[in-house]
């Protein structure tokens, strides 16, 4: 429950702070202006990283400061955030950036005790690294990856999306290894990214800036090293596999700049994402391609985590050669992604006609807005018991909903989002912890089948909606689907007492469904508000009477 609370608190803090950050960015002109190197056409606030940092900071301070590594991480992270924020506000040269990154790295190395102390079977015989070499390798790795992720932040949702995949992988490995502090920090960072991405997917209303990208890069390499070093069967090469895509991108760009006689730190448009756009892909298509590649790297890290270090090095080397050769061939031959207008029209025209007749959207949306609130209400009756603190919280939420409904209706949508995002995971977790006696296996099967039915009708609603300002699919939804599909297949190793895989899928389906529902209702929240209010009343009464 601690890890679930961590990720929920991080999401809530980040999402709550972002509107305020957007206003502050406008007031103090902390915006990213368009220029020939960038793909956006209008000024965009670049202060989202500060909201993410607070979303990470508070849960870690609350629950991870008993551990020296946790304390060192907070101190080092603070320096990364401060230097990044100054860079976003006023602009810093690369020397000052490196200075802040090196300072943060030295803190985590000496105060946190972080070391790359083993290269596994890559070293011959009983050869050991000297202390100065351990420190030097760790310093170079931290500074290098911090900058690699920073440089990967070139398209809407790109750095955040690949980082979310990276932290999911690190969290899984930390769980297997029993690294509780690392797992807690990972959950906090993943929650902050998840809260941020809805504002950052194309077209983005907010950028993370150097504050966010350096925070993600620094956290990723530090937590990856911590998980794979020391007394663990995990390969020490795994950080290279997990973080290999942004690292390869950065090295390729720097080598190309040096070959042209330029500084390796000079800006240009030769990153992988720029080259994919030059190949003819759209903004979202380029991001999607990189997400897929990163997802494949993550799956390789998971499935080959205990394999030979040399095998992992050989695999990464082959991957690097293939990727670089492919981009080189595309650039030299000036190839363009093939488009087939006739085929696209053959697919789009039937979909357009289906969308225009309104039958499917009426059916799918009508069923969705009925079954989603009913499933939440039914879920409140299934747990064997409702803890007292959940009952008290539900009562407060019911009062909040009534207040918004009768007094501040313009805030009702945001109020419902907050209540649902904080309540749904707790209710579903309570169901996995213990179900009511009346809940038979057949009833449980039907209950879980409802999530699949909801997913189908919600996807139809999204696909055939004619609302120009309704919910729209984005590259973030690939991340949601990837996590939903992957997690259940890890449950044999993850779940000792509870089916955490199905729990994760159910939470994601609920979140996604409510997001679609709230957007499609277009401020007509009366029925949804009453159903949510009824669910909160059920929880508060059940917790009060002890049933």
C-alpha positions as CSV (number, residue, x, y, z in Angstrom):
1,X,0.0,0.0,0.0
2,X,3.0,2.3,0.6
3,X,4.1,2.2,-3.0
4,X,0.5,2.7,-4.3
5,X,0.2,5.7,-1.9
6,X,3.5,7.0,-3.2
7,X,2.6,7.0,-6.9
8,X,-0.9,8.4,-6.2
9,X,0.5,11.3,-4.1
10,X,3.1,12.1,-6.7
11,X,0.5,12.2,-9.5
12,X,-1.8,14.3,-7.4
13,X,0.9,16.8,-6.4
14,X,2.2,17.2,-10.0
15,X,-1.3,17.5,-11.6
16,X,-2.3,20.0,-8.9
17,X,0.7,22.2,-9.3
18,X,0.9,22.3,-13.1
19,X,-2.0,24.9,-13.7
20,X,-0.2,27.2,-11.2
21,X,3.1,26.7,-12.9
22,X,1.6,27.6,-16.3
23,X,0.4,30.9,-14.8
24,X,3.8,31.6,-13.2
25,X,5.5,30.8,-16.5
26,X,3.4,33.4,-18.3
27,X,3.9,36.0,-15.6
28,X,7.7,35.6,-15.5
29,X,8.2,34.7,-19.2
30,X,9.6,31.2,-18.5
31,X,8.7,30.1,-21.9
32,X,10.3,28.1,-24.7
33,X,10.4,30.3,-27.8
34,X,10.2,28.9,-31.4
35,X,13.5,28.8,-33.4
36,X,14.8,27.0,-36.4
37,X,16.1,24.1,-34.3
38,X,12.7,23.4,-32.6
39,X,9.4,22.0,-33.9
40,X,6.9,24.0,-32.0
41,X,5.5,27.2,-33.5
42,X,4.3,29.1,-30.5
43,X,5.8,30.0,-27.1
44,X,5.2,27.1,-24.6
45,X,5.8,27.3,-20.8
46,X,8.8,25.3,-19.8
47,X,8.3,25.1,-16.0
48,X,6.7,21.6,-15.8
49,X,9.9,20.2,-14.4
50,X,9.5,22.1,-11.2
51,X,6.0,20.6,-10.6
52,X,7.5,17.2,-11.2
53,X,10.3,17.8,-8.8
54,X,7.9,18.7,-6.0
55,X,5.8,15.6,-6.9
56,X,9.0,13.5,-6.4
57,X,10.3,15.4,-3.4
58,X,7.4,15.2,-1.0
59,X,6.8,11.4,-1.1
60,X,10.5,10.7,-0.9
61,X,10.9,13.0,2.1
62,X,7.9,11.5,3.8
63,X,8.8,7.8,3.4
64,X,12.5,7.4,2.3
65,X,14.6,9.6,4.6
66,X,15.2,6.8,7.1
67,X,17.7,5.5,4.5
68,X,21.0,7.3,3.9
69,X,20.8,6.7,0.2
70,X,17.3,8.3,0.2
71,X,18.7,11.4,2.1
72,X,21.6,11.6,-0.4
73,X,19.3,11.3,-3.3
74,X,17.1,14.2,-2.1
75,X,20.1,16.5,-1.5
76,X,21.7,15.6,-4.9
77,X,18.3,15.9,-6.7
78,X,17.9,19.4,-5.1
79,X,21.1,20.6,-6.7
80,X,20.0,19.2,-10.1
81,X,16.7,21.0,-9.8
82,X,18.1,24.3,-8.7
83,X,20.7,24.4,-11.5
84,X,18.0,23.3,-14.0
85,X,15.6,25.9,-12.9
86,X,18.2,28.7,-13.1
87,X,18.9,27.5,-16.7
88,X,15.2,27.6,-17.5
89,X,14.9,31.1,-16.0
90,X,18.0,32.8,-17.3
91,X,20.0,30.3,-19.4
92,X,23.3,28.7,-18.4
93,X,26.3,27.8,-20.4
94,X,27.3,24.2,-20.6
95,X,30.1,24.7,-18.2
96,X,27.7,25.8,-15.4
97,X,25.4,22.9,-16.3
98,X,28.2,20.5,-16.0
99,X,29.2,22.1,-12.7
100,X,25.8,21.5,-11.2
101,X,25.6,17.9,-12.5
102,X,29.1,17.1,-11.2
103,X,28.3,18.5,-7.8
104,X,25.1,16.4,-7.6
105,X,27.0,13.3,-8.8
106,X,29.7,13.8,-6.1
107,X,27.0,14.1,-3.4
108,X,25.3,10.8,-4.4
109,X,28.7,9.1,-4.8
110,X,30.3,10.1,-1.5
111,X,27.3,10.8,0.8
112,X,25.0,8.1,-0.8
113,X,27.8,5.6,-1.3
114,X,26.9,4.9,-4.9
115,X,29.7,3.2,-6.9
116,X,30.0,1.2,-10.1
117,X,32.0,-1.4,-8.2
118,X,31.6,-4.3,-10.6
119,X,31.6,-4.9,-14.3
120,X,30.7,-8.5,-13.9
121,X,32.3,-10.9,-16.3
122,X,33.6,-8.1,-18.5
123,X,36.8,-8.0,-16.4
124,X,39.2,-10.9,-16.7
125,X,39.7,-13.3,-13.8
126,X,39.6,-11.8,-10.3
127,X,40.5,-8.3,-11.6
128,X,38.9,-5.6,-9.4
129,X,38.3,-1.9,-10.1
130,X,40.3,0.5,-8.0
131,X,38.5,3.0,-5.8
132,X,39.4,6.0,-8.0
133,X,38.3,4.1,-11.1
134,X,34.9,3.2,-9.5
135,X,34.3,6.9,-8.6
136,X,35.4,8.1,-12.1
137,X,33.2,5.6,-13.9
138,X,30.2,6.5,-11.7
139,X,30.8,10.2,-12.2
140,X,31.0,9.9,-16.0
141,X,28.0,7.6,-16.2
142,X,25.8,10.0,-14.1
143,X,26.8,13.2,-15.9
144,X,26.6,11.5,-19.3
145,X,23.2,10.0,-18.9
146,X,21.8,13.2,-17.3
147,X,22.8,15.1,-20.4
148,X,21.6,12.3,-22.8
149,X,18.0,12.4,-21.4
150,X,18.2,16.2,-21.4
151,X,19.1,16.2,-25.1
152,X,16.4,13.7,-25.9
153,X,13.8,16.3,-24.8
154,X,13.1,17.5,-28.3
155,X,9.5,16.5,-29.1
156,X,6.3,16.7,-27.2
157,X,6.1,13.8,-24.8
158,X,9.4,12.2,-25.9
159,X,11.7,12.5,-22.9
160,X,8.8,11.9,-20.4
161,X,7.5,8.9,-22.3
162,X,10.8,7.1,-22.6
163,X,11.6,8.0,-19.0
164,X,8.3,6.5,-17.8
165,X,9.2,3.2,-19.5
166,X,12.7,3.4,-18.0
167,X,11.4,3.9,-14.5
168,X,8.8,1.1,-14.8
169,X,11.7,-1.2,-15.7
170,X,14.0,0.0,-12.9
171,X,11.1,-0.3,-10.4
172,X,10.5,-3.9,-11.5
173,X,14.1,-4.8,-11.1
174,X,14.3,-3.1,-7.7
175,X,11.3,-5.1,-6.6
176,X,13.0,-8.3,-7.6
177,X,16.2,-7.3,-5.8
178,X,14.4,-6.1,-2.6
179,X,15.7,-2.5,-3.0
180,X,12.8,-0.9,-1.2
181,X,14.2,2.6,-1.1
182,X,14.9,2.5,-4.9
183,X,11.4,1.2,-5.6
184,X,9.8,3.9,-3.6
185,X,11.8,6.7,-5.3
186,X,11.0,5.1,-8.7
187,X,7.3,5.1,-7.9
188,X,7.5,8.7,-7.0
189,X,9.3,9.7,-10.2
190,X,7.0,7.5,-12.4
191,X,3.9,9.2,-10.7
192,X,5.3,12.7,-11.4
193,X,5.9,11.8,-15.1
194,X,2.4,10.2,-15.5
195,X,0.8,13.4,-14.1
196,X,3.0,15.6,-16.3
197,X,2.5,13.7,-19.6
198,X,-1.2,14.6,-20.1
199,X,0.0,18.2,-20.4
200,X,3.0,17.4,-22.6
201,X,1.6,15.0,-25.3
202,X,1.3,16.6,-28.7
203,X,0.3,19.4,-29.0
204,X,2.0,20.2,-25.6
205,X,0.7,22.9,-23.3
206,X,3.7,22.6,-21.1
207,X,7.4,21.6,-21.4
208,X,9.5,20.1,-18.6
209,X,12.5,22.3,-19.3
210,X,16.0,21.5,-18.2
211,X,14.7,21.2,-14.6
212,X,12.6,18.2,-15.6
213,X,14.8,16.5,-18.2
214,X,18.0,16.7,-16.0
215,X,16.0,15.4,-13.0
216,X,14.8,12.4,-15.0
217,X,18.2,11.6,-16.5
218,X,20.0,12.0,-13.1
219,X,17.3,9.9,-11.3
220,X,17.3,7.2,-14.0
221,X,21.1,6.5,-14.0
222,X,21.4,6.8,-10.2
223,X,18.6,4.3,-9.5
224,X,19.7,2.0,-12.3
225,X,23.3,1.8,-10.9
226,X,22.0,1.4,-7.3
227,X,19.8,-1.5,-8.4
228,X,22.4,-3.4,-10.4
229,X,25.5,-3.0,-8.2
230,X,26.3,-4.7,-5.0
231,X,25.0,-8.1,-3.9
232,X,22.6,-8.9,-6.7
233,X,22.3,-11.5,-9.5
234,X,21.3,-8.7,-11.9
235,X,23.8,-8.0,-14.6
236,X,25.7,-4.7,-14.1
237,X,25.3,-4.1,-17.9
238,X,21.5,-3.7,-17.5
239,X,21.7,0.2,-17.2
240,X,23.3,0.3,-20.6
241,X,20.4,-1.7,-22.1
242,X,17.7,0.3,-20.2
243,X,19.2,3.7,-21.0
244,X,20.9,2.7,-24.2
245,X,18.7,4.6,-26.7
246,X,19.2,8.2,-25.4
247,X,22.9,7.4,-24.8
248,X,23.3,6.2,-28.4
249,X,21.5,9.2,-29.7
250,X,23.7,11.6,-27.8
251,X,27.0,9.8,-28.8
252,X,25.9,9.7,-32.4
253,X,25.1,13.4,-32.5
254,X,28.4,14.4,-30.7
255,X,30.5,12.3,-33.0
256,X,28.9,13.9,-36.0
257,X,29.5,17.4,-34.7
258,X,33.1,16.6,-33.9
259,X,33.6,15.1,-37.4
260,X,32.4,18.5,-38.8
261,X,34.9,20.4,-36.7
262,X,32.2,21.8,-34.4
263,X,31.9,21.7,-30.6
264,X,30.2,18.5,-29.4
265,X,27.9,20.8,-27.4
266,X,26.7,23.0,-30.3
267,X,23.0,22.7,-31.1
268,X,21.6,21.2,-34.3
269,X,18.8,19.1,-35.7
270,X,20.6,15.7,-36.0
271,X,19.0,13.8,-33.1
272,X,17.1,10.6,-33.9
273,X,13.7,12.4,-33.5
274,X,14.7,15.1,-35.9
275,X,15.9,12.6,-38.5
276,X,12.6,10.6,-38.2
277,X,10.7,13.8,-39.0
278,X,13.1,14.5,-41.9
279,X,12.2,11.0,-43.0
280,X,8.6,12.1,-43.4
281,X,7.0,11.0,-40.2
282,X,4.7,13.3,-38.3
283,X,5.4,14.6,-34.8
284,X,3.3,11.9,-33.2
285,X,4.6,9.1,-35.5
286,X,8.2,10.0,-34.7
287,X,7.5,9.9,-30.9
288,X,5.6,6.6,-31.3
289,X,8.5,5.0,-33.2
290,X,11.0,6.0,-30.4
291,X,8.5,4.7,-27.8
292,X,8.4,1.3,-29.5
293,X,12.2,1.1,-29.7
294,X,12.5,2.0,-26.1
295,X,9.8,-0.5,-25.1
296,X,11.7,-3.2,-26.9
297,X,14.9,-2.3,-25.0
298,X,13.0,-2.5,-21.8
299,X,11.6,-5.9,-22.6
300,X,15.1,-7.1,-23.4
301,X,16.4,-5.8,-20.1
302,X,13.6,-7.7,-18.3
303,X,13.9,-11.0,-20.1
304,X,17.8,-11.0,-20.2
305,X,18.4,-9.6,-16.7
306,X,20.3,-12.7,-15.5
307,X,22.1,-13.5,-18.7
308,X,25.8,-13.2,-19.5
309,X,27.3,-9.7,-19.4
310,X,29.1,-10.3,-22.7
311,X,25.8,-11.4,-24.4
312,X,24.2,-8.1,-23.3
313,X,27.1,-6.1,-24.6
314,X,27.1,-7.9,-27.9
315,X,23.3,-7.4,-28.2
316,X,23.6,-3.7,-27.5
317,X,26.5,-3.3,-29.9
318,X,24.5,-5.0,-32.6
319,X,21.5,-2.8,-31.9
320,X,23.6,0.3,-32.1
321,X,25.2,-0.7,-35.4
322,X,21.8,-1.5,-36.9
323,X,20.2,1.8,-35.8
324,X,23.2,4.0,-36.9
325,X,23.5,2.2,-40.2
326,X,19.7,2.6,-40.9
327,X,19.7,6.3,-40.1
328,X,22.9,6.8,-42.2
329,X,21.4,5.0,-45.2
330,X,18.2,7.0,-44.9
331,X,20.1,10.3,-44.7
332,X,22.5,9.5,-47.6
333,X,19.8,8.3,-50.0
334,X,17.4,11.1,-48.9
335,X,14.7,8.5,-48.4
336,X,11.1,9.4,-47.4
337,X,8.5,7.4,-45.6
338,X,6.2,6.0,-48.2
339,X,2.6,7.3,-48.1
340,X,-0.2,5.6,-49.9
341,X,-3.0,8.2,-50.4
342,X,-5.3,5.7,-52.1
343,X,-5.0,3.1,-49.3
344,X,-5.3,5.8,-46.6
345,X,-8.5,7.1,-48.3
346,X,-9.8,3.5,-48.6
347,X,-9.5,3.2,-44.8
348,X,-10.5,6.7,-43.8
349,X,-13.6,7.0,-46.0
350,X,-15.6,4.1,-44.4
351,X,-14.5,5.4,-40.9
352,X,-15.8,8.9,-41.8
353,X,-19.2,7.5,-42.9
354,X,-19.5,5.4,-39.7
355,X,-18.6,8.5,-37.6
356,X,-21.1,10.6,-39.5
357,X,-24.1,8.2,-38.9
358,X,-23.6,8.5,-35.1
359,X,-24.9,5.0,-34.4
360,X,-21.8,3.5,-33.0
361,X,-20.9,6.6,-30.9
362,X,-24.4,6.8,-29.5
363,X,-24.3,3.1,-28.5
364,X,-20.7,3.1,-27.2
365,X,-21.0,6.4,-25.3
366,X,-24.4,5.6,-23.9
367,X,-23.2,2.2,-22.5
368,X,-20.0,3.8,-21.2
369,X,-21.6,6.6,-19.2
370,X,-23.9,4.0,-17.7
371,X,-21.6,1.1,-16.9
372,X,-18.5,3.0,-15.7
373,X,-20.2,4.8,-12.7
374,X,-22.1,1.6,-11.9
375,X,-18.9,-0.5,-11.8
376,X,-17.4,2.0,-9.4
377,X,-20.4,1.8,-7.2
378,X,-20.4,-2.0,-7.3
379,X,-16.7,-2.1,-6.5
380,X,-17.4,-0.3,-3.2
381,X,-19.4,-3.3,-2.0
382,X,-16.9,-6.0,-2.9
383,X,-14.0,-5.5,-0.3
384,X,-14.3,-7.6,2.8
385,X,-13.7,-4.5,4.9
386,X,-13.2,-0.8,4.5
387,X,-10.4,0.7,6.8
388,X,-11.4,3.6,9.0
389,X,-9.1,6.1,7.3
390,X,-10.6,5.3,3.9
391,X,-14.1,5.8,5.4
392,X,-13.2,9.2,6.8
393,X,-11.5,10.2,3.5
394,X,-14.6,9.1,1.5
395,X,-16.8,11.1,3.8
396,X,-14.7,14.2,3.2
397,X,-14.8,13.5,-0.6
398,X,-18.6,13.2,-0.5
399,X,-18.8,16.6,1.2
400,X,-16.4,18.0,-1.4
401,X,-18.6,16.7,-4.3
402,X,-21.7,18.2,-2.8
403,X,-20.0,21.5,-2.3
404,X,-18.8,21.6,-5.9
405,X,-22.2,20.5,-7.2
406,X,-24.2,23.1,-5.4
407,X,-21.7,26.0,-5.0
408,X,-18.8,25.8,-7.3
409,X,-20.0,23.9,-10.4
410,X,-17.2,25.1,-12.6
411,X,-14.8,23.1,-10.4
412,X,-16.9,19.9,-10.4
413,X,-14.9,18.2,-13.2
414,X,-11.6,18.8,-11.5
415,X,-13.1,17.7,-8.2
416,X,-14.4,14.5,-9.7
417,X,-11.0,13.8,-11.3
418,X,-9.2,14.2,-7.9
419,X,-11.7,12.0,-6.0
420,X,-11.7,9.3,-8.6
421,X,-7.9,9.2,-9.1
422,X,-7.4,9.0,-5.3
423,X,-10.2,6.6,-4.5
424,X,-10.2,4.0,-7.4
425,X,-6.8,2.5,-6.6
426,X,-7.6,2.2,-2.9
427,X,-10.9,0.4,-3.6
428,X,-9.4,-2.0,-6.1
429,X,-6.5,-2.7,-3.9
430,X,-8.9,-3.5,-1.0
431,X,-10.7,-6.0,-3.3
432,X,-7.5,-7.8,-3.9
433,X,-6.7,-7.8,-0.2
434,X,-9.9,-9.5,0.7
435,X,-13.4,-9.9,-0.9
436,X,-16.8,-10.1,0.8
437,X,-18.1,-13.5,1.5
438,X,-21.0,-13.2,-1.0
439,X,-18.5,-12.7,-3.9
440,X,-18.2,-16.1,-5.6
441,X,-15.6,-17.0,-8.2
442,X,-18.2,-16.8,-10.9
443,X,-19.2,-13.3,-9.7
444,X,-15.6,-12.3,-9.6
445,X,-15.1,-13.5,-13.2
446,X,-18.1,-11.4,-14.3
447,X,-16.8,-8.4,-12.4
448,X,-13.5,-8.6,-14.1
449,X,-15.1,-9.2,-17.5
450,X,-16.8,-5.8,-17.1
451,X,-13.4,-4.1,-17.3
452,X,-12.8,-5.7,-20.7
453,X,-16.3,-4.6,-21.8
454,X,-15.7,-1.1,-20.6
455,X,-12.3,-0.9,-22.5
456,X,-14.0,-1.9,-25.8
457,X,-16.8,0.6,-25.6
458,X,-14.5,3.4,-24.4
459,X,-12.1,2.8,-27.3
460,X,-15.1,2.9,-29.7
461,X,-16.1,6.2,-28.1
462,X,-12.7,7.7,-28.6
463,X,-12.4,6.4,-32.2
464,X,-15.8,7.6,-33.4
465,X,-16.3,10.7,-31.4
466,X,-17.1,13.8,-33.5
467,X,-16.3,16.3,-30.7
468,X,-13.5,18.5,-31.8
469,X,-12.5,19.2,-28.2
470,X,-13.2,15.8,-26.7
471,X,-10.7,13.2,-25.6
472,X,-8.2,12.3,-28.2
473,X,-5.8,9.4,-28.5
474,X,-2.2,10.4,-28.0
475,X,1.2,8.7,-27.8
476,X,0.7,8.5,-24.1
477,X,-2.0,5.9,-24.6
478,X,0.7,3.6,-26.1
479,X,2.5,3.8,-22.8
480,X,-0.7,3.0,-20.9
481,X,-1.5,0.0,-23.2
482,X,2.1,-1.2,-23.0
483,X,2.1,-1.2,-19.2
484,X,-1.3,-2.8,-19.1
485,X,-0.2,-5.6,-21.4
486,X,3.2,-6.1,-19.8
487,X,2.4,-6.0,-16.1
488,X,0.1,-9.1,-16.0
489,X,2.8,-11.2,-17.6
490,X,5.1,-10.3,-14.7
491,X,2.7,-11.3,-12.0
492,X,4.3,-14.7,-11.4
493,X,7.3,-12.9,-10.1
494,X,5.7,-9.8,-8.7
495,X,2.7,-11.1,-6.8
496,X,3.1,-13.1,-3.7
497,X,-0.3,-12.5,-2.1
498,X,-2.2,-10.3,-4.5
499,X,-2.8,-10.3,-8.2
500,X,-0.9,-7.1,-8.8
501,X,-0.9,-7.5,-12.5
502,X,-4.7,-7.5,-12.9
503,X,-4.9,-4.8,-10.3
504,X,-2.7,-2.5,-12.4
505,X,-4.7,-3.2,-15.5
506,X,-8.0,-2.5,-13.7
507,X,-6.7,0.8,-12.3
508,X,-5.5,1.8,-15.8
509,X,-8.8,0.9,-17.4
510,X,-10.7,2.9,-14.8
511,X,-8.4,5.9,-15.1
512,X,-8.5,5.9,-18.9
513,X,-12.3,5.4,-19.0
514,X,-13.1,8.2,-16.6
515,X,-10.7,10.5,-18.5
516,X,-12.7,9.8,-21.6
517,X,-16.0,10.1,-19.9
518,X,-15.2,13.4,-18.2
519,X,-14.0,14.9,-21.5
520,X,-16.9,13.6,-23.6
521,X,-19.6,14.8,-21.1
522,X,-18.6,18.4,-21.8
523,X,-19.4,19.8,-18.3
524,X,-22.6,17.8,-17.9
525,X,-21.5,16.0,-14.8
526,X,-24.7,15.8,-12.8
527,X,-25.3,12.0,-13.2
528,X,-21.6,11.2,-12.8
529,X,-21.3,13.4,-9.7
530,X,-24.3,11.7,-8.1
531,X,-23.0,8.3,-8.8
532,X,-19.5,9.2,-7.4
533,X,-21.2,10.8,-4.4
534,X,-23.2,7.5,-3.8
535,X,-19.9,5.5,-4.0
536,X,-18.3,7.8,-1.4
537,X,-21.3,7.4,0.9
538,X,-21.1,3.6,0.6
539,X,-17.4,3.6,1.5
540,X,-17.9,6.0,4.4
541,X,-20.9,4.0,5.8
542,X,-19.2,0.6,5.4
543,X,-16.1,1.8,7.1
544,X,-18.1,3.4,10.0
545,X,-20.2,0.3,10.7
546,X,-17.4,-2.0,10.1
547,X,-18.8,-4.1,7.2
